Amino acid sequence: ITHASSSGSVTGDDEDNPANFGGLAGFNAGTISYSWASGAVDTAAVNVGGLVGVNTYQGPGTAIISDSYALGNVHSTNEIVGGLVGDNLGGTIQRSYAAGNVNGARDVGGLAGRMRAQSGHDPLIENAYATGNLVGNAGGNLAHANMGGAVGEMWDGTVSNVFFTGQVDGTGFVNNVHPLIGAAIEGYWTNLYYNSETALASEPLGEIHRSLYASKAYLE
């Protein structure tokens, strides 16, 4: 998909456990470049993103999103919710951004709700940014945790050259709330920035925050 756009809103309910809702595509295992979505996404599904619901690696040259953006607000009463991509499974996101507000019940991220390896291939987010505000909701029978201005939950992979200018409000979440990465199990991050004076509407929670603060990965 290249030079494509969508301006319509996307909605859905929780019938039959739906998954993979995106402003442009629900599922991407190919390439998306120079494309955008401006409509809101509002659903009760898992894997919900302003541009793509799930970005899944299926071999060389797949699951690549570049030079693309999402402008619409994203809301789900379920988990794995991102301003750009819901779930980044071994995929690559480059030179892209998200500007909408994001509201989810667990694994909520300004760029990606969650990122983890797929078929042994680590995910990557680089040269990207998010500007929308993040809030949590009490939807579903979930442990409400993992909210980050860049990524909600990071299982592995790399996040590099990313900044966040919105505000994170983790009120009602029990753990792992931060303006950069909510929870990091493994992986690498470098050159991540946020405004330390405005980014947090609630106190940071979780182990990841001390290591990030210690590395001074934020804007003074």
Helices and strands as residue ranges (DSSP letters): E 5-6, E 10-11, E 19-22, E 25-28, E 31-33, E 36-37, E 41-43, E 46-49, E 52-56, E 64-66, E 69-70, E 74-76, E 79-82, E 85-89, E 92-94, E 97-98, E 102-104, E 106-109, E 112-116, E 124-130, E 134-136, E 145-148, E 151-154, E 158-164, E 168-169, E 175-178, E 181-184, E 188-194, H 208-214
